[in-house]
Amino acid sequence: MRSRSSSPWPSRAASLPRRLGRSPAAVTRAVAALEDRLGTRLLNRTTRAMALTDEGARYLDSARRLLAEFEDLEAGAAAEGAAPRGTLSVTAPVLFGRLHVLPVALDFLEENPAVDLRLLLLDRVVSLVDEGLDVGVRLGRLPDSSLRAIAAGSIGRAVYASPDYLARHGAPATPHDLVDHACIGFADGATSLQRWSFGREDAGFTVGIRPRLAVNTAEAAVDAAVAGLGVARVMTYQAAAMEEGGRLVRILRGHEPTSVPVQLVHPAGRHLPAKVRLFVDRAVAALRARFGDA
């Protein structure tokens, strides 16, 4: 067997029996018994020193990994019974966060008095690691990353107009009829200001529009459509309240593009802190109840 001269074992071997509270003879017998059971030599011994063999070094590395995983397992089990505490940081898109994440956060805080929550609402994707965030709510498909994603439903994108506008101008029968209508352009980073996509992924197409009004928030686009200026294209959750109240009508339903997924993401890890795990479970359940059949 080749020896591992760079191993730290020789310098630490003399103190090992003392640290274990056992005699040198007892340690020697234990190592010999382990070698007999494994059927391989772990140490090269001389009258002056000991050194790990290659097999011994591999066995030591594996043992250290197993012990570290065992410590993680025990820490996770202990956390199961511990009350969540500390600060939880969550990010979500502005309007979606206000409408659908904030209510979850309020309920979570009421049930977990030892947790403080920081809710960062931004209409741009931020790095959880760089910003020190625990959980992110994402709308749309995710690039490959080290984050763990949990599906929580899906959201459509649709075209809306007010009943008054439709009474004056009629409803477009196909997306190509939009050329004859006043359009409200809204670009959110995922869509173009002057081209709207329609149809499913396997048969999708885009239609050029000329915005009579161009805005940079969904709320402004919805407000302009409610006022009767023209037709607007936004995510369904952004116009849901106005549609339910009869102030907007959803048109061109048969041509809508594929819905985009709603996902919760968090840094990957074997054992999540209790505050993160409990919030994710609550948020996923709430969002699936609202968007699971979208």
C-alpha positions as CSV (number, residue, x, y, z in Angstrom):
1,M,0.0,0.0,0.0
2,R,1.2,3.5,-0.8
3,S,1.4,6.0,2.1
4,R,0.0,9.5,2.1
5,S,2.9,11.6,3.4
6,S,0.8,14.8,3.1
7,S,-1.9,13.4,5.5
8,P,-2.4,15.3,8.7
9,W,-2.6,11.9,10.6
10,P,1.0,11.6,11.7
11,S,1.0,15.0,13.5
12,R,-2.3,14.2,15.2
13,A,-1.9,10.5,15.9
14,A,-0.1,11.0,19.2
15,S,-2.9,13.1,20.7
16,L,-5.8,10.9,19.4
17,P,-6.0,8.4,22.3
18,R,-6.0,11.3,24.8
19,R,-8.8,13.1,22.8
20,L,-10.8,9.9,22.7
21,G,-10.2,9.2,26.4
22,R,-8.8,5.8,25.5
23,S,-5.3,4.2,25.8
24,P,-3.0,3.9,22.8
25,A,-3.3,0.1,22.9
26,A,-7.1,0.4,22.8
27,V,-7.1,2.7,19.8
28,T,-4.6,0.4,18.0
29,R,-6.9,-2.6,18.6
30,A,-9.9,-0.7,17.4
31,V,-8.2,0.4,14.2
32,A,-7.0,-3.2,13.6
33,A,-10.5,-4.5,14.1
34,L,-11.8,-2.0,11.6
35,E,-9.2,-3.0,9.1
36,D,-10.1,-6.7,9.6
37,R,-13.8,-5.9,9.0
38,L,-13.1,-3.9,5.9
39,G,-10.5,-6.3,4.6
40,T,-8.0,-3.5,3.8
41,R,-5.2,-1.7,5.5
42,L,-6.1,1.9,6.6
43,L,-2.7,2.8,8.2
44,N,0.9,2.2,7.4
45,R,2.7,1.8,10.8
46,T,6.4,2.1,11.7
47,T,8.0,2.3,15.2
48,R,8.1,6.1,14.9
49,A,5.0,7.1,12.9
50,M,1.7,6.2,11.2
51,A,0.4,7.4,7.9
52,L,-2.9,6.9,6.0
53,T,-2.9,4.6,3.0
54,D,-4.8,5.7,-0.1
55,E,-7.7,3.4,1.1
56,G,-7.5,4.9,4.5
57,A,-7.7,8.5,3.2
58,R,-10.8,7.7,1.1
59,Y,-12.4,6.0,4.0
60,L,-11.7,9.0,6.2
61,D,-13.1,11.4,3.7
62,S,-16.3,9.3,3.3
63,A,-16.7,9.0,7.1
64,R,-16.4,12.8,7.5
65,R,-19.1,13.4,4.8
66,L,-21.4,10.9,6.6
67,L,-20.9,12.5,9.9
68,A,-21.6,16.0,8.5
69,E,-24.8,14.7,6.9
70,F,-25.8,13.1,10.2
71,E,-25.2,16.4,12.0
72,D,-27.4,18.2,9.3
73,L,-30.1,15.6,9.8
74,E,-30.1,16.1,13.6
75,A,-30.2,19.9,13.1
76,G,-33.1,19.6,10.8
77,A,-35.0,17.3,13.1
78,A,-34.4,19.7,16.0
79,A,-35.7,22.6,13.9
80,E,-38.9,20.7,13.2
81,G,-40.0,21.2,16.7
82,A,-38.7,24.7,17.2
83,A,-40.9,27.8,16.7
84,P,-39.8,29.8,13.6
85,R,-38.0,33.0,14.5
86,G,-35.9,35.7,12.9
87,T,-36.3,37.7,9.8
88,L,-37.9,36.3,6.6
89,S,-37.2,38.1,3.3
90,V,-39.6,37.6,0.3
91,T,-39.7,39.2,-3.1
92,A,-42.6,39.3,-5.7
93,P,-43.8,41.4,-8.6
94,V,-45.5,44.6,-7.4
95,L,-49.2,44.2,-8.2
96,F,-49.1,40.4,-7.8
97,G,-47.3,40.8,-4.5
98,R,-49.8,43.3,-3.2
99,L,-52.9,41.3,-4.2
100,H,-51.8,37.7,-3.5
101,V,-48.6,37.6,-1.5
102,L,-49.2,40.3,1.1
103,P,-52.4,38.5,2.4
104,V,-50.3,35.3,2.9
105,A,-47.6,37.4,4.7
106,L,-50.1,38.9,7.1
107,D,-51.6,35.6,8.0
108,F,-48.1,34.1,8.4
109,L,-47.0,36.9,10.8
110,E,-50.1,36.6,12.9
111,E,-49.4,32.9,13.4
112,N,-45.7,33.3,14.0
113,P,-45.1,36.2,16.4
114,A,-41.3,35.5,16.6
115,V,-40.8,36.2,12.9
116,D,-40.4,39.6,11.2
117,L,-41.0,39.7,7.4
118,R,-39.5,41.9,4.8
119,L,-41.5,42.0,1.5
120,L,-39.7,43.4,-1.5
121,L,-42.1,44.2,-4.3
122,L,-40.3,44.7,-7.6
123,D,-41.2,44.2,-11.3
124,R,-37.8,42.8,-12.1
125,V,-36.1,39.6,-11.2
126,V,-33.6,40.0,-8.4
127,S,-30.9,37.5,-7.2
128,L,-32.0,35.9,-4.0
129,V,-28.4,35.2,-3.0
130,D,-27.1,38.7,-3.8
131,E,-30.0,40.5,-2.1
132,G,-30.1,38.2,0.9
133,L,-33.6,37.0,0.2
134,D,-35.2,33.7,1.4
135,V,-38.1,33.3,-1.1
136,G,-39.1,34.7,-4.4
137,V,-42.4,34.5,-6.3
138,R,-41.8,34.3,-10.1
139,L,-44.2,34.7,-13.0
140,G,-43.0,33.0,-16.1
141,R,-40.5,30.4,-17.1
142,L,-37.3,30.2,-15.1
143,P,-33.8,30.0,-16.5
144,D,-31.6,27.2,-15.2
145,S,-30.3,28.0,-11.8
146,S,-29.3,26.6,-8.5
147,L,-32.7,27.6,-7.0
148,R,-35.4,25.1,-6.2
149,A,-38.7,26.0,-7.8
150,I,-42.2,24.9,-6.7
151,A,-45.1,25.2,-9.1
152,A,-48.0,27.1,-7.7
153,G,-50.4,27.5,-10.7
154,S,-50.4,29.5,-13.9
155,I,-51.7,32.9,-15.2
156,G,-53.0,33.8,-18.6
157,R,-52.5,36.9,-20.7
158,A,-55.6,38.4,-22.3
159,V,-57.1,41.4,-24.1
160,Y,-59.7,43.6,-22.5
161,A,-62.0,46.5,-23.4
162,S,-64.7,48.4,-21.6
163,P,-68.4,47.7,-22.5
164,D,-68.7,51.3,-23.6
165,Y,-65.8,51.0,-26.0
166,L,-67.2,47.7,-27.5
167,A,-70.6,49.3,-27.9
168,R,-69.0,52.2,-29.9
169,H,-66.5,50.2,-31.9
170,G,-67.5,46.5,-31.8
171,A,-65.3,43.7,-30.7
172,P,-62.4,42.4,-32.9
173,A,-63.2,38.9,-34.2
174,T,-59.5,37.9,-34.7
175,P,-56.2,39.4,-33.5
176,H,-55.6,40.8,-36.9
177,D,-58.6,43.0,-36.5
178,L,-56.7,45.0,-33.9
179,V,-55.3,47.1,-36.7
180,D,-58.7,48.9,-36.8
181,H,-58.8,49.5,-33.0
182,A,-57.3,51.9,-30.5
183,C,-54.7,49.9,-28.5
184,I,-53.1,50.6,-25.2
185,G,-49.5,49.5,-25.3
186,F,-47.9,48.1,-22.1
187,A,-44.4,46.7,-22.0
188,D,-43.5,44.8,-18.8
189,G,-40.1,43.4,-19.8
190,A,-41.6,40.1,-21.0
191,T,-43.8,41.6,-23.8
192,S,-43.2,44.0,-26.6
193,L,-44.9,47.4,-26.7
194,Q,-45.8,47.2,-30.3
195,R,-46.3,43.4,-30.9
196,W,-48.8,41.2,-29.1
197,S,-48.5,37.4,-29.2
198,F,-51.4,35.0,-29.6
199,G,-52.0,31.3,-29.9
200,R,-50.4,28.3,-28.1
201,E,-46.7,27.6,-28.1
202,D,-46.9,25.1,-31.0
203,A,-48.9,27.5,-33.2
204,G,-48.2,31.0,-31.9
205,F,-48.0,34.2,-33.9
206,T,-47.6,37.9,-33.2
207,V,-49.6,40.9,-34.4
208,G,-48.3,44.4,-34.8
209,I,-50.3,47.2,-33.0
210,R,-49.9,50.9,-33.0
211,P,-50.5,52.1,-29.4
212,R,-52.8,55.1,-29.1
213,L,-51.4,55.3,-25.5
214,A,-48.2,53.7,-24.2
215,V,-47.7,53.1,-20.5
216,N,-45.2,51.3,-18.3
217,T,-47.5,49.8,-15.6
218,A,-50.4,47.3,-15.9
219,E,-52.5,49.5,-13.5
220,A,-52.3,52.4,-16.0
221,A,-53.2,50.2,-18.9
222,V,-56.2,48.8,-17.0
223,D,-57.4,52.2,-16.0
224,A,-57.2,53.5,-19.5
225,A,-59.2,50.5,-20.8
226,V,-61.8,51.1,-18.1
227,A,-62.0,54.7,-19.2
228,G,-62.9,53.5,-22.7
229,L,-59.8,54.6,-24.6
230,G,-59.2,51.3,-26.3
231,V,-58.2,47.7,-25.8
232,A,-55.4,46.6,-23.4
233,R,-53.5,43.4,-23.1
234,V,-52.4,42.4,-19.6
235,M,-52.1,39.4,-17.3
236,T,-55.5,38.1,-16.2
237,Y,-54.9,38.7,-12.5
238,Q,-54.2,42.4,-13.3
239,A,-57.6,42.9,-14.8
240,A,-59.6,40.4,-12.7
241,A,-61.2,42.9,-10.3
242,M,-62.5,45.1,-13.2
243,E,-63.7,42.1,-15.1
244,E,-65.6,40.7,-12.1
245,G,-67.1,44.1,-11.6
246,G,-68.3,44.3,-15.2
247,R,-66.1,47.3,-16.1
248,L,-64.0,45.3,-18.5
249,V,-64.8,42.5,-21.0
250,R,-62.3,39.8,-21.9
251,I,-62.2,39.5,-25.7
252,L,-60.3,37.3,-28.2
253,R,-60.5,34.3,-25.8
254,G,-59.9,31.7,-28.4
255,H,-56.6,33.2,-29.4
256,E,-55.0,33.7,-26.0
257,P,-51.3,32.5,-25.6
258,T,-50.2,29.7,-23.3
259,S,-50.5,30.6,-19.6
260,V,-47.3,31.4,-17.8
261,P,-46.4,29.5,-14.6
262,V,-46.5,30.9,-11.1
263,Q,-43.5,29.5,-9.1
264,L,-42.0,30.0,-5.7
265,V,-38.2,29.7,-5.6
266,H,-35.7,29.4,-2.7
267,P,-32.0,28.5,-2.5
268,A,-31.6,24.8,-2.7
269,G,-30.7,23.0,0.5
270,R,-31.5,19.7,2.3
271,H,-32.9,21.4,5.4
272,L,-34.8,24.6,5.2
273,P,-35.2,26.9,8.2
274,A,-38.6,26.5,9.8
275,K,-39.6,30.1,8.8
276,V,-38.9,29.5,5.1
277,R,-40.5,26.0,5.0
278,L,-43.7,27.2,6.7
279,F,-44.0,30.3,4.6
280,V,-43.5,28.4,1.3
281,D,-46.0,25.7,2.3
282,R,-48.6,28.4,3.1
283,A,-47.9,30.5,0.0
284,V,-48.0,27.5,-2.4
285,A,-51.3,26.3,-0.9
286,A,-52.9,29.8,-1.2
287,L,-51.7,30.4,-4.8
288,R,-52.7,26.9,-6.0
289,A,-56.2,27.5,-4.6
290,R,-56.3,30.7,-6.7
291,F,-54.4,29.9,-9.8
292,G,-54.2,26.1,-9.9
293,D,-56.9,25.8,-12.6
294,A,-55.9,28.9,-14.6
